Amino acid sequence: MFTVYGKSDSGNCYKVKLALEQLGLAYRWVEVDSTRGETRSAAFLAKNPNGKVPTLGLADGSYLPESNAILHYLAEGSALLPADRLGRARALQWMFFEQYSHEPCIAVARSILRYLPPDSPRRAELPRLQERGHQALAVMEQHLAGTPFFAGGAYSVADIALFAYTHCAPDGGFDLARYPAVSAWLARVRGQPRFVPLPA
């Protein structure tokens, strides 16, 4: 059985939960609150020296951090990872896009608006974050105008990775009504078997 060390309202942790549920894999969830410094404890740093969630505990006693690496590991040999070489590379392409062009803008804007007080100086970052987040959403819109999913024409870990923070982008001040293809894709993801929502 897997053990997930995660924070329930984190999109990166939600990716792992969604994949585990959709793959029907047994797991145990251990809540770790990074806002209270729990990821910086000696016990947690022994599992992941980078001090971040999610971290996946494996049956052999080892640990795997980084949400998209965990997705790739869990999906190996399943329908969530394309079987052909190029399909797998396309899935990775979009997972890298999520981590470098999407999550740093959309997730960070959400975090500022959701967790920081109205007078936080970090609110000054929002215009730039929203500009770059809209650029990422526009790239997704263009791609989804011609295909139902991100890699190989079928639902995959690439969709899980991008769904996690896209579906709650309004929390970061993004109006998804501007992106009809993205909105239709969100509905398709929600319609997948064993879908579970991000915990409230």
N, CA and C atoms as an extended XYZ file, in Angstrom:
600
Properties=species:S:1:pos:R:3:atomname:S:1:resname:S:1:resid:I:1 pbc="F F F"
N         0.850       -1.199        0.000 N   MET     1
C         0.000        0.000        0.000 CA  MET     1
C         0.884        1.247        0.000 C   MET     1
N         0.444        2.239       -0.747 N   PHE     2
C         1.149        3.514       -0.784 CA  PHE     2
C         0.742        4.386        0.403 C   PHE     2
N         1.639        5.272        0.800 N   THR     3
C         1.325        6.302        1.774 CA  THR     3
C         1.574        7.650        1.127 C   THR     3
N         0.577        8.511        1.153 N   VAL     4
C         0.712        9.851        0.595 CA  VAL     4
C         0.828       10.844        1.734 C   VAL     4
N         1.913       11.587        1.749 N   TYR     5
C         2.082       12.703        2.674 CA  TYR     5
C         1.683       13.946        1.899 C   TYR     5
N         0.556       14.541        2.282 N   GLY     6
C         0.041       15.645        1.484 CA  GLY     6
C        -0.815       16.603        2.279 C   GLY     6
N        -1.138       17.704        1.624 N   LYS     7
C        -2.029       18.731        2.176 CA  LYS     7
C        -3.295       18.716        1.324 C   LYS     7
N        -4.440       18.504        1.953 N   SER     8
C        -5.660       18.185        1.212 CA  SER     8
C        -6.087       19.244        0.208 C   SER     8
N        -5.866       20.547        0.509 N   ASP     9
C        -6.331       21.570       -0.425 CA  ASP     9
C        -5.245       22.024       -1.402 C   ASP     9
N        -4.143       21.287       -1.454 N   SER    10
C        -3.083       21.577       -2.423 CA  SER    10
C        -3.410       20.908       -3.753 C   SER    10
N        -3.333       21.665       -4.829 N   GLY    11
C        -3.559       21.086       -6.150 CA  GLY    11
C        -2.533       20.028       -6.495 C   GLY    11
N        -1.285       20.234       -6.115 N   ASN    12
C        -0.249       19.246       -6.415 CA  ASN    12
C        -0.510       17.935       -5.689 C   ASN    12
N        -1.029       18.010       -4.475 N   CYS    13
C        -1.376       16.795       -3.736 CA  CYS    13
C        -2.649       16.163       -4.300 C   CYS    13
N        -3.563       17.000       -4.736 N   TYR    14
C        -4.809       16.506       -5.326 CA  TYR    14
C        -4.541       15.667       -6.575 C   TYR    14
N        -3.549       16.051       -7.358 N   LYS    15
C        -3.184       15.249       -8.539 CA  LYS    15
C        -2.960       13.794       -8.154 C   LYS    15
N        -2.190       13.601       -7.095 N   VAL    16
C        -1.826       12.256       -6.659 CA  VAL    16
C        -3.070       11.503       -6.179 C   VAL    16
N        -3.896       12.159       -5.393 N   LYS    17
C        -5.136       11.537       -4.902 CA  LYS    17
C        -6.036       11.129       -6.061 C   LYS    17
N        -6.189       12.012       -7.051 N   LEU    18
C        -7.055       11.717       -8.183 CA  LEU    18
C        -6.530       10.518       -8.968 C   LEU    18
N        -5.226       10.478       -9.213 N   ALA    19
C        -4.647        9.349       -9.945 CA  ALA    19
C        -4.826        8.040       -9.180 C   ALA    19
N        -4.555        8.050       -7.887 N   LEU    20
C        -4.716        6.842       -7.083 CA  LEU    20
C        -6.159        6.350       -7.107 C   LEU    20
N        -7.109        7.270       -6.976 N   GLU    21
C        -8.525        6.891       -7.004 CA  GLU    21
C        -8.915        6.324       -8.365 C   GLU    21
N        -8.469        6.977       -9.426 N   GLN    22
C        -8.872        6.528      -10.758 CA  GLN    22
C        -8.193        5.223      -11.156 C   GLN    22
N        -7.028        4.957      -10.594 N   LEU    23
C        -6.347        3.692      -10.850 CA  LEU    23
C        -6.809        2.588       -9.905 C   LEU    23
N        -7.601        2.945       -8.895 N   GLY    24
C        -8.088        1.953       -7.951 CA  GLY    24
C        -7.000        1.366       -7.069 C   GLY    24
N        -6.000        2.179       -6.731 N   LEU    25
C        -4.875        1.713       -5.924 CA  LEU    25
C        -5.109        2.024       -4.448 C   LEU    25
N        -4.717        1.108       -3.593 N   ALA    26
C        -4.875        1.302       -2.152 CA  ALA    26
C        -3.813        2.274       -1.647 C   ALA    26
N        -4.224        3.183       -0.775 N   TYR    27
C        -3.275        4.135       -0.213 CA  TYR    27
C        -3.768        4.630        1.138 C   TYR    27
N        -2.819        5.180        1.880 N   ARG    28
C        -3.108        5.818        3.162 CA  ARG    28
C        -2.693        7.280        3.031 C   ARG    28
N        -3.532        8.180        3.509 N   TRP    29
C        -3.260        9.617        3.408 CA  TRP    29
C        -2.805       10.133        4.773 C   TRP    29
N        -1.663       10.804        4.806 N   VAL    30
C        -1.164       11.436        6.020 CA  VAL    30
C        -1.140       12.941        5.776 C   VAL    30
N        -1.986       13.659        6.492 N   GLU    31
C        -2.087       15.108        6.306 CA  GLU    31
C        -0.849       15.791        6.891 C   GLU    31
N        -0.218       16.625        6.079 N   VAL    32
C         0.966       17.381        6.486 CA  VAL    32
C         0.700       18.847        6.157 C   VAL    32
N         0.669       19.702        7.158 N   ASP    33
C         0.324       21.112        6.963 CA  ASP    33
C         1.596       21.943        6.807 C   ASP    33
N         1.903       22.261        5.571 N   SER    34
C         3.118       23.042        5.302 CA  SER    34
C         3.012       24.454        5.861 C   SER    34
N         1.792       24.980        6.022 N   THR    35
C         1.635       26.341        6.550 CA  THR    35
C         2.009       26.412        8.030 C   THR    35
N         2.068       25.265        8.678 N   ARG    36
C         2.463       25.215       10.095 CA  ARG    36
C         3.883       24.686       10.274 C   ARG    36
N         4.636       24.626        9.187 N   GLY    37
C         6.023       24.199        9.261 CA  GLY    37
C         6.228       22.701        9.367 C   GLY    37
N         5.171       21.903        9.145 N   GLU    38
C         5.300       20.458        9.329 CA  GLU    38
C         6.192       19.797        8.282 C   GLU    38
N         6.356       20.439        7.125 N   THR    39
C         7.246       19.875        6.108 CA  THR    39
C         8.717       20.175        6.393 C   THR    39
N         8.966       20.990        7.426 N   ARG    40
C        10.354       21.325        7.772 CA  ARG    40
C        10.822       20.554        9.005 C   ARG    40
N         9.998       19.652        9.516 N   SER    41
C        10.401       18.866       10.681 CA  SER    41
C        11.483       17.869       10.265 C   SER    41
N        12.269       17.446       11.221 N   ALA    42
C        13.334       16.479       10.939 CA  ALA    42
C        12.754       15.179       10.382 C   ALA    42
N        11.611       14.764       10.933 N   ALA    43
C        10.991       13.515       10.478 CA  ALA    43
C        10.568       13.610        9.018 C   ALA    43
N         9.987       14.753        8.631 N   PHE    44
C         9.554       14.875        7.242 CA  PHE    44
C        10.748       15.056        6.311 C   PHE    44
N        11.726       15.843        6.718 N   LEU    45
C        12.901       16.074        5.866 CA  LEU    45
C        13.689       14.788        5.627 C   LEU    45
N        13.568       13.821        6.516 N   ALA    46
C        14.192       12.521        6.286 CA  ALA    46
C        13.514       11.785        5.129 C   ALA    46
N        12.247       12.088        4.883 N   LYS    47
C        11.511       11.491        3.773 CA  LYS    47
C        11.740       12.264        2.477 C   LYS    47
N        11.748       13.593        2.586 N   ASN    48
C        11.932       14.463        1.420 CA  ASN    48
C        12.769       15.664        1.844 C   ASN    48
N        14.067       15.653        1.545 N   PRO    49
C        14.944       16.751        1.971 CA  PRO    49
C        14.543       18.113        1.416 C   PRO    49
N        13.712       18.121        0.361 N   ASN    50
C        13.243       19.387       -0.196 CA  ASN    50
C        12.106       19.985        0.624 C   ASN    50
N        11.568       19.209        1.551 N   GLY    51
C        10.562       19.723        2.473 CA  GLY    51
C         9.281       20.173        1.818 C   GLY    51
N         8.764       19.368        0.877 N   LYS    52
C         7.526       19.733        0.187 CA  LYS    52
C         6.599       18.538        0.076 C   LYS    52
N         5.309       18.842       -0.034 N   VAL    53
C         4.306       17.826       -0.336 CA  VAL    53
C         3.845       18.053       -1.783 C   VAL    53
N         3.402       16.957       -2.438 N   PRO    54
C         3.249       15.600       -1.928 CA  PRO    54
C         4.566       14.821       -1.938 C   PRO    54
N         4.600       13.825       -1.088 N   THR    55
C         5.665       12.831       -1.084 CA  THR    55
C         4.987       11.477       -0.968 C   THR    55
N         5.402       10.538       -1.802 N   LEU    56
C         4.779        9.217       -1.839 CA  LEU    56
C         5.677        8.210       -1.137 C   LEU    56
N         5.127        7.525       -0.128 N   GLY    57
C         5.839        6.443        0.532 CA  GLY    57
C         5.584        5.135       -0.196 C   GLY    57
N         6.671        4.444       -0.562 N   LEU    58
C         6.575        3.200       -1.322 CA  LEU    58
C         6.683        1.992       -0.395 C   LEU    58
N         6.283        0.841       -0.915 N   ALA    59
C         6.241       -0.376       -0.102 CA  ALA    59
C         7.614       -0.794        0.397 C   ALA    59
N         8.668       -0.419       -0.334 N   ASP    60
C        10.017       -0.822        0.068 CA  ASP    60
C        10.634        0.119        1.099 C   ASP    60
N         9.857        1.109        1.555 N   GLY    61
C        10.354        2.040        2.556 CA  GLY    61
C        11.005        3.279        1.995 C   GLY    61
N        11.082        3.386        0.672 N   SER    62
C        11.648        4.583        0.058 CA  SER    62
C        10.545        5.594       -0.227 C   SER    62
N        10.944        6.786       -0.659 N   TYR    63
C         9.997        7.881       -0.864 CA  TYR    63
C        10.228        8.528       -2.226 C   TYR    63
N         9.128        8.959       -2.838 N   LEU    64
C         9.194        9.630       -4.129 CA  LEU    64
C         8.488       10.974       -4.020 C   LEU    64
N         9.228       12.087       -4.140 N   PRO    65
C         8.597       13.412       -4.135 CA  PRO    65
C         8.290       13.884       -5.553 C   PRO    65
N         7.711       15.085       -5.655 N   GLU    66
C         7.374       15.779       -6.904 CA  GLU    66
C         6.130       15.165       -7.540 C   GLU    66
N         5.075       15.960       -7.586 N   SER    67
C         3.757       15.471       -7.980 CA  SER    67
C         3.737       14.802       -9.349 C   SER    67
N         4.388       15.397      -10.330 N   ASN    68
C         4.307       14.825      -11.671 CA  ASN    68
C         5.176       13.580      -11.830 C   ASN    68
N         6.264       13.492      -11.074 N   ALA    69
C         7.038       12.245      -11.044 CA  ALA    69
C         6.196       11.136      -10.428 C   ALA    69
N         5.457       11.476       -9.378 N   ILE    70
C         4.574       10.497       -8.741 CA  ILE    70
C         3.498       10.034       -9.721 C   ILE    70
N         2.888       10.977      -10.447 N   LEU    71
C         1.876       10.608      -11.445 CA  LEU    71
C         2.444        9.627      -12.460 C   LEU    71
N         3.634        9.927      -12.966 N   HIS    72
C         4.265        9.081      -13.984 CA  HIS    72
C         4.518        7.683      -13.415 C   HIS    72
N         4.989        7.623      -12.185 N   TYR    73
C         5.269        6.335      -11.536 CA  TYR    73
C         3.984        5.524      -11.358 C   TYR    73
N         2.959        6.158      -10.842 N   LEU    74
C         1.701        5.451      -10.585 CA  LEU    74
C         1.058        4.946      -11.870 C   LEU    74
N         1.193        5.715      -12.942 N   ALA    75
C         0.494        5.398      -14.189 CA  ALA    75
C         1.213        4.371      -15.047 C   ALA    75
N         2.442        4.042      -14.706 N   GLU    76
C         3.216        3.079      -15.507 CA  GLU    76
C         2.411        1.805      -15.739 C   GLU    76
N         2.272        1.425      -17.017 N   GLY    77
C         1.561        0.200      -17.375 CA  GLY    77
C         0.049        0.311      -17.361 C   GLY    77
N        -0.475        1.513      -17.137 N   SER    78
C        -1.930        1.699      -17.103 CA  SER    78
C        -2.377        2.535      -18.300 C   SER    78
N        -3.696        2.658      -18.443 N   ALA    79
C        -4.250        3.465      -19.530 CA  ALA    79
C        -3.997        4.956      -19.330 C   ALA    79
N        -3.566        5.369      -18.133 N   LEU    80
C        -3.298        6.788      -17.885 CA  LEU    80
C        -1.954        7.259      -18.447 C   LEU    80
N        -1.150        6.323      -18.945 N   LEU    81
C         0.116        6.687      -19.584 CA  LEU    81
C         0.109        6.111      -20.987 C   LEU    81
N         0.216        6.969      -22.016 N   PRO    82
C         0.156        6.458      -23.394 CA  PRO    82
C         1.150        5.324      -23.623 C   PRO    82
N         0.731        4.352      -24.425 N   ALA    83
C         1.554        3.156      -24.646 CA  ALA    83
C         2.692        3.408      -25.625 C   ALA    83
N         2.515        4.374      -26.540 N   ASP    84
C         3.547        4.593      -27.560 CA  ASP    84
C         4.563        5.634      -27.094 C   ASP    84
N         5.733        5.562      -27.674 N   ARG    85
C         6.860        6.402      -27.256 CA  ARG    85
C         6.543        7.886      -27.372 C   ARG    85
N         5.992        8.295      -28.529 N   LEU    86
C         5.683        9.708      -28.717 CA  LEU    86
C         4.555       10.144      -27.792 C   LEU    86
N         3.574        9.286      -27.582 N   GLY    87
C         2.474        9.618      -26.673 CA  GLY    87
C         2.975        9.878      -25.265 C   GLY    87
N         3.906        9.039      -24.806 N   ARG    88
C         4.480        9.248      -23.472 CA  ARG    88
C         5.257       10.564      -23.417 C   ARG    88
N         5.975       10.847      -24.489 N   ALA    89
C         6.723       12.110      -24.538 CA  ALA    89
C         5.770       13.305      -24.555 C   ALA    89
N         4.646       13.179      -25.252 N   ARG    90
C         3.658       14.267      -25.267 CA  ARG    90
C         3.071       14.478      -23.869 C   ARG    90
N         2.809       13.392      -23.174 N   ALA    91
C         2.310       13.527      -21.805 CA  ALA    91
C         3.323       14.286      -20.951 C   ALA    91
N         4.592       13.920      -21.071 N   LEU    92
C         5.639       14.613      -20.318 CA  LEU    92
C         5.753       16.071      -20.749 C   LEU    92
N         5.612       16.323      -22.047 N   GLN    93
C         5.659       17.705      -22.553 CA  GLN    93
C         4.666       18.585      -21.813 C   GLN    93
N         3.421       18.099      -21.683 N   TRP    94
C         2.390       18.898      -21.029 CA  TRP    94
C         2.566       18.933      -19.513 C   TRP    94
N         3.147       17.902      -18.948 N   MET    95
C         3.423       17.909      -17.510 CA  MET    95
C         4.548       18.894      -17.181 C   MET    95
N         5.539       18.993      -18.070 N   PHE    96
C         6.582       20.004      -17.887 CA  PHE    96
C         6.003       21.402      -18.069 C   PHE    96
N         5.139       21.561      -19.056 N   PHE    97
C         4.451       22.839      -19.274 CA  PHE    97
C         3.688       23.242      -18.012 C   PHE    97
N         3.012       22.273      -17.412 N   GLU    98
C         2.236       22.563      -16.199 CA  GLU    98
C         3.126       23.097      -15.084 C   GLU    98
N         4.276       22.492      -14.908 N   GLN    99
C         5.156       22.882      -13.814 CA  GLN    99
C         5.923       24.172      -14.067 C   GLN    99
N         6.203       24.485      -15.330 N   TYR   100
C         7.044       25.649      -15.633 CA  TYR   100
C         6.279       26.873      -16.128 C   TYR   100
N         5.157       26.660      -16.821 N   SER   101
C         4.437       27.784      -17.427 CA  SER   101
C         3.057       28.018      -16.833 C   SER   101
N         2.516       27.044      -16.146 N   HIS   102
C         1.131       27.088      -15.675 CA  HIS   102
C         1.063       27.234      -14.152 C   HIS   102
N         1.547       26.238      -13.442 N   GLU   103
C         1.449       26.212      -11.980 CA  GLU   103
C         2.115       27.411      -11.299 C   GLU   103
N         3.302       27.868      -11.761 N   PRO   104
C         3.943       28.998      -11.071 CA  PRO   104
C         3.139       30.294      -11.131 C   PRO   104
N         2.201       30.383      -12.066 N   CYS   105
C         1.368       31.589      -12.186 CA  CYS   105
C        -0.010       31.365      -11.565 C   CYS   105
N        -0.703       30.346      -12.032 N   ILE   106
C        -2.089       30.133      -11.626 CA  ILE   106
C        -2.177       29.679      -10.171 C   ILE   106
N        -1.325       28.741       -9.787 N   ALA   107
C        -1.359       28.267       -8.400 CA  ALA   107
C        -0.887       29.332       -7.422 C   ALA   107
N         0.127       30.098       -7.813 N   VAL   108
C         0.643       31.122       -6.906 CA  VAL   108
C        -0.372       32.253       -6.733 C   VAL   108
N        -1.041       32.650       -7.817 N   ALA   109
C        -2.096       33.667       -7.698 CA  ALA   109
C        -3.207       33.161       -6.773 C   ALA   109
N        -3.578       31.898       -6.913 N   ARG   110
C        -4.595       31.304       -6.033 CA  ARG   110
C        -4.126       31.343       -4.582 C   ARG   110
N        -2.889       30.997       -4.357 N   SER   111
C        -2.357       30.965       -2.996 CA  SER   111
C        -2.366       32.351       -2.353 C   SER   111
N        -1.979       33.365       -3.128 N   ILE   112
C        -1.955       34.738       -2.595 CA  ILE   112
C        -3.362       35.178       -2.202 C   ILE   112
N        -4.332       34.931       -3.085 N   LEU   113
C        -5.696       35.385       -2.810 CA  LEU   113
C        -6.393       34.538       -1.756 C   LEU   113
N        -6.012       33.282       -1.659 N   ARG   114
C        -6.709       32.353       -0.765 CA  ARG   114
C        -6.151       32.374        0.656 C   ARG   114
N        -4.846       32.541        0.772 N   TYR   115
C        -4.217       32.332        2.072 CA  TYR   115
C        -3.600       33.574        2.707 C   TYR   115
N        -3.340       34.608        1.926 N   LEU   116
C        -2.663       35.782        2.479 CA  LEU   116
C        -3.668       36.892        2.769 C   LEU   116
N        -3.397       37.732        3.752 N   PRO   117
C        -4.333       38.812        4.092 CA  PRO   117
C        -4.425       39.856        2.975 C   PRO   117
N        -5.519       40.598        2.932 N   PRO   118
C        -5.718       41.590        1.865 CA  PRO   118
C        -4.611       42.641        1.780 C   PRO   118
N        -3.933       42.901        2.891 N   ASP   119
C        -2.883       43.918        2.871 CA  ASP   119
C        -1.493       43.325        2.624 C   ASP   119
N        -1.430       42.055        2.222 N   SER   120
C        -0.130       41.431        1.966 CA  SER   120
C         0.580       42.134        0.802 C   SER   120
N         1.859       42.447        0.963 N   PRO   121
C         2.603       43.071       -0.144 CA  PRO   121
C         2.715       42.162       -1.365 C   PRO   121
N         2.491       40.873       -1.171 N   ARG   122
C         2.577       39.945       -2.306 CA  ARG   122
C         1.445       40.151       -3.313 C   ARG   122
N         0.408       40.878       -2.918 N   ARG   123
C        -0.672       41.170       -3.877 CA  ARG   123
C        -0.168       41.989       -5.067 C   ARG   123
N         0.946       42.661       -4.878 N   ALA   124
C         1.534       43.416       -5.989 CA  ALA   124
C         1.994       42.494       -7.121 C   ALA   124
N         2.178       41.214       -6.820 N   GLU   125
C         2.598       40.245       -7.831 CA  GLU   125
C         1.454       39.812       -8.746 C   GLU   125
N         0.217       40.054       -8.318 N   LEU   126
C        -0.931       39.473       -9.020 CA  LEU   126
C        -1.056       39.881      -10.487 C   LEU   126
N        -0.888       41.158      -10.861 N   PRO   127
C        -1.040       41.489      -12.277 CA  PRO   127
C        -0.107       40.692      -13.193 C   PRO   127
N         1.143       40.534      -12.792 N   ARG   128
C         2.091       39.774      -13.612 CA  ARG   128
C         1.744       38.290      -13.611 C   ARG   128
N         1.392       37.754      -12.458 N   LEU   129
C         1.008       36.348      -12.392 CA  LEU   129
C        -0.218       36.073      -13.252 C   LEU   129
N        -1.200       36.985      -13.216 N   GLN   130
C        -2.409       36.774      -14.013 CA  GLN   130
C        -2.142       36.935      -15.502 C   GLN   130
N        -1.251       37.844      -15.855 N   GLU   131
C        -0.882       37.978      -17.272 CA  GLU   131
C        -0.263       36.680      -17.792 C   GLU   131
N         0.675       36.140      -17.032 N   ARG   132
C         1.358       34.923      -17.459 CA  ARG   132
C         0.429       33.711      -17.371 C   ARG   132
N        -0.461       33.704      -16.383 N   GLY   133
C        -1.432       32.620      -16.280 CA  GLY   133
C        -2.380       32.599      -17.465 C   GLY   133
N        -2.807       33.779      -17.903 N   HIS   134
C        -3.670       33.842      -19.090 CA  HIS   134
C        -2.919       33.382      -20.336 C   HIS   134
N        -1.635       33.644      -20.399 N   GLN   135
C        -0.846       33.140      -21.530 CA  GLN   135
C        -0.858       31.615      -21.554 C   GLN   135
N        -0.705       31.002      -20.389 N   ALA   136
C        -0.736       29.540      -20.309 CA  ALA   136
C        -2.113       28.997      -20.682 C   ALA   136
N        -3.160       29.627      -20.187 N   LEU   137
C        -4.517       29.191      -20.523 CA  LEU   137
C        -4.793       29.329      -22.014 C   LEU   137
N        -4.245       30.346      -22.639 N   ALA   138
C        -4.426       30.527      -24.080 CA  ALA   138
C        -3.742       29.409      -24.862 C   ALA   138
N        -2.582       28.967      -24.412 N   VAL   139
C        -1.892       27.835      -25.053 CA  VAL   139
C        -2.752       26.580      -24.930 C   VAL   139
N        -3.321       26.358      -23.759 N   MET   140
C        -4.195       25.209      -23.551 CA  MET   140
C        -5.438       25.297      -24.426 C   MET   140
N        -6.020       26.486      -24.505 N   GLU   141
C        -7.216       26.694      -25.332 CA  GLU   141
C        -6.944       26.348      -26.782 C   GLU   141
N        -5.822       26.802      -27.286 N   GLN   142
C        -5.469       26.534      -28.689 CA  GLN   142
C        -5.321       25.032      -28.923 C   GLN   142
N        -4.652       24.342      -28.008 N   HIS   143
C        -4.451       22.899      -28.159 CA  HIS   143
C        -5.775       22.144      -28.085 C   HIS   143
N        -6.602       22.500      -27.113 N   LEU   144
C        -7.849       21.766      -26.885 CA  LEU   144
C        -8.918       22.066      -27.929 C   LEU   144
N        -8.713       23.087      -28.720 N   ALA   145
C        -9.655       23.366      -29.804 CA  ALA   145
C        -9.649       22.246      -30.839 C   ALA   145
N        -8.566       21.448      -30.874 N   GLY   146
C        -8.460       20.397      -31.885 CA  GLY   146
C        -8.375       18.987      -31.345 C   GLY   146
N        -8.452       18.813      -30.034 N   THR   147
C        -8.334       17.467      -29.454 CA  THR   147
C        -9.023       17.439      -28.098 C   THR   147
N        -9.602       16.292      -27.712 N   PRO   148
C       -10.349       16.258      -26.453 CA  PRO   148
C        -9.472       16.253      -25.202 C   PRO   148
N        -8.235       15.747      -25.334 N   PHE   149
C        -7.343       15.642      -24.190 CA  PHE   149
C        -5.932       16.060      -24.617 C   PHE   149
N        -5.001       16.047      -23.673 N   PHE   150
C        -3.706       16.651      -23.949 CA  PHE   150
C        -2.705       15.744      -24.635 C   PHE   150
N        -2.753       14.440      -24.423 N   ALA   151
C        -1.721       13.560      -24.982 CA  ALA   151
C        -2.355       12.337      -25.629 C   ALA   151
N        -2.087       12.137      -26.910 N   GLY   152
C        -2.546       10.932      -27.579 CA  GLY   152
C        -4.036       10.836      -27.793 C   GLY   152
N        -4.757       11.942      -27.603 N   GLY   153
C        -6.194       11.941      -27.844 CA  GLY   153
C        -7.013       11.236      -26.783 C   GLY   153
N        -6.374       10.799      -25.697 N   ALA   154
C        -7.086       10.089      -24.637 CA  ALA   154
C        -6.710       10.671      -23.277 C   ALA   154
N        -7.579       10.487      -22.316 N   TYR   155
C        -7.346       10.962      -20.949 CA  TYR   155
C        -6.082       10.327      -20.376 C   TYR   155
N        -5.236       11.144      -19.765 N   SER   156
C        -3.953       10.644      -19.261 CA  SER   156
C        -3.490       11.461      -18.058 C   SER   156
N        -2.314       11.116      -17.563 N   VAL   157
C        -1.725       11.864      -16.450 CA  VAL   157
C        -1.487       13.327      -16.815 C   VAL   157
N        -1.331       13.621      -18.095 N   ALA   158
C        -1.180       15.023      -18.501 CA  ALA   158
C        -2.429       15.819      -18.159 C   ALA   158
N        -3.583       15.208      -18.351 N   ASP   159
C        -4.842       15.877      -18.010 CA  ASP   159
C        -4.993       16.037      -16.500 C   ASP   159
N        -4.608       15.019      -15.749 N   ILE   160
C        -4.674       15.118      -14.290 CA  ILE   160
C        -3.789       16.261      -13.805 C   ILE   160
N        -2.559       16.319      -14.346 N   ALA   161
C        -1.617       17.357      -13.924 CA  ALA   161
C        -2.172       18.748      -14.185 C   ALA   161
N        -2.773       18.954      -15.343 N   LEU   162
C        -3.265       20.284      -15.707 CA  LEU   162
C        -4.620       20.599      -15.085 C   LEU   162
N        -5.420       19.580      -14.838 N   PHE   163
C        -6.731       19.820      -14.243 CA  PHE   163
C        -6.608       20.401      -12.836 C   PHE   163
N        -5.626       19.925      -12.088 N   ALA   164
C        -5.545       20.215      -10.654 CA  ALA   164
C        -5.662       21.698      -10.333 C   ALA   164
N        -4.894       22.534      -11.008 N   TYR   165
C        -4.967       23.967      -10.728 CA  TYR   165
C        -5.808       24.738      -11.744 C   TYR   165
N        -6.070       24.155      -12.926 N   THR   166
C        -6.907       24.866      -13.893 CA  THR   166
C        -8.340       24.981      -13.389 C   THR   166
N        -8.871       23.909      -12.830 N   HIS   167
C       -10.292       23.931      -12.457 CA  HIS   167
C       -10.574       24.912      -11.317 C   HIS   167
N        -9.549       25.226      -10.522 N   CYS   168
C        -9.746       26.202       -9.447 CA  CYS   168
C        -9.046       27.527       -9.757 C   CYS   168
N        -8.724       27.764      -11.027 N   ALA   169
C        -8.091       29.025      -11.422 CA  ALA   169
C        -8.916       30.257      -11.051 C   ALA   169
N       -10.262       30.181      -11.022 N   PRO   170
C       -11.011       31.355      -10.564 CA  PRO   170
C       -10.615       31.829       -9.165 C   PRO   170
N       -10.124       30.915       -8.315 N   ASP   171
C        -9.635       31.320       -6.989 CA  ASP   171
C        -8.457       32.282       -7.095 C   ASP   171
N        -7.769       32.249       -8.233 N   GLY   172
C        -6.638       33.135       -8.459 CA  GLY   172
C        -6.982       34.350       -9.315 C   GLY   172
N        -8.282       34.540       -9.563 N   GLY   173
C        -8.717       35.709      -10.318 CA  GLY   173
C        -8.807       35.494      -11.812 C   GLY   173
N        -8.826       34.232      -12.274 N   PHE   174
C        -8.886       33.938      -13.707 CA  PHE   174
C       -10.325       33.603      -14.108 C   PHE   174
N       -10.802       34.239      -15.159 N   ASP   175
C       -12.153       34.002      -15.666 CA  ASP   175
C       -12.081       32.929      -16.748 C   ASP   175
N       -12.493       31.705      -16.424 N   LEU   176
C       -12.402       30.604      -17.374 CA  LEU   176
C       -13.455       30.675      -18.471 C   LEU   176
N       -14.433       31.559      -18.333 N   ALA   177
C       -15.423       31.732      -19.400 CA  ALA   177
C       -14.762       32.219      -20.688 C   ALA   177
N       -13.585       32.794      -20.576 N   ARG   178
C       -12.843       33.252      -21.751 CA  ARG   178
C       -12.277       32.090      -22.561 C   ARG   178
N       -12.356       30.870      -22.018 N   TYR   179
C       -11.696       29.718      -22.627 CA  TYR   179
C       -12.689       28.560      -22.791 C   TYR   179
N       -13.531       28.609      -23.826 N   PRO   180
C       -14.573       27.579      -23.967 CA  PRO   180
C       -14.022       26.172      -24.164 C   PRO   180
N       -12.920       26.021      -24.886 N   ALA   181
C       -12.361       24.681      -25.078 CA  ALA   181
C       -11.803       24.138      -23.773 C   ALA   181
N       -11.181       24.996      -22.970 N   VAL   182
C       -10.691       24.585      -21.658 CA  VAL   182
C       -11.867       24.194      -20.764 C   VAL   182
N       -12.930       24.986      -20.794 N   SER   183
C       -14.103       24.692      -19.967 CA  SER   183
C       -14.737       23.361      -20.353 C   SER   183
N       -14.802       23.082      -21.661 N   ALA   184
C       -15.359       21.803      -22.111 CA  ALA   184
C       -14.471       20.640      -21.684 C   ALA   184
N       -13.160       20.851      -21.736 N   TRP   185
C       -12.214       19.819      -21.275 CA  TRP   185
C       -12.365       19.566      -19.774 C   TRP   185
N       -12.541       20.620      -18.983 N   LEU   186
C       -12.756       20.441      -17.551 CA  LEU   186
C       -13.962       19.533      -17.297 C   LEU   186
N       -15.020       19.733      -18.065 N   ALA   187
C       -16.210       18.903      -17.916 CA  ALA   187
C       -15.911       17.450      -18.295 C   ALA   187
N       -15.100       17.240      -19.327 N   ARG   188
C       -14.738       15.875      -19.718 CA  ARG   188
C       -13.923       15.192      -18.620 C   ARG   188
N       -13.024       15.931      -18.004 N   VAL   189
C       -12.229       15.347      -16.915 CA  VAL   189
C       -13.141       14.967      -15.755 C   VAL   189
N       -14.065       15.845      -15.392 N   ARG   190
C       -14.991       15.541      -14.290 CA  ARG   190
C       -15.856       14.321      -14.601 C   ARG   190
N       -16.035       14.022      -15.872 N   GLY   191
C       -16.849       12.886      -16.267 CA  GLY   191
C       -16.099       11.569      -16.342 C   GLY   191
N       -14.817       11.556      -16.009 N   GLN   192
C       -14.031       10.328      -16.066 CA  GLN   192
C       -14.403        9.389      -14.918 C   GLN   192
N       -14.298        8.076      -15.146 N   PRO   193
C       -14.605        7.118      -14.076 CA  PRO   193
C       -13.748        7.360      -12.836 C   PRO   193
N       -14.373        7.191      -11.673 N   ARG   194
C       -13.715        7.317      -10.363 CA  ARG   194
C       -13.174        8.720      -10.098 C   ARG   194
N       -13.722        9.703      -10.774 N   PHE   195
C       -13.302       11.079      -10.507 CA  PHE   195
C       -13.677       11.451       -9.076 C   PHE   195
N       -12.770       12.151       -8.404 N   VAL   196
C       -13.062       12.708       -7.084 CA  VAL   196
C       -12.696       14.189       -7.108 C   VAL   196
N       -13.492       15.048       -6.484 N   PRO   197
C       -13.202       16.481       -6.498 CA  PRO   197
C       -12.115       16.852       -5.492 C   PRO   197
N       -11.539       18.028       -5.699 N   LEU   198
C       -10.625       18.602       -4.714 CA  LEU   198
C       -11.392       18.832       -3.429 C   LEU   198
N       -10.889       18.376       -2.279 N   PRO   199
C       -11.620       18.603       -1.027 CA  PRO   199
C       -11.862       20.087       -0.765 C   PRO   199
N       -13.005       20.401       -0.238 N   ALA   200
C       -13.349       21.788        0.050 CA  ALA   200
C       -12.445       22.316        1.153 C   ALA   200
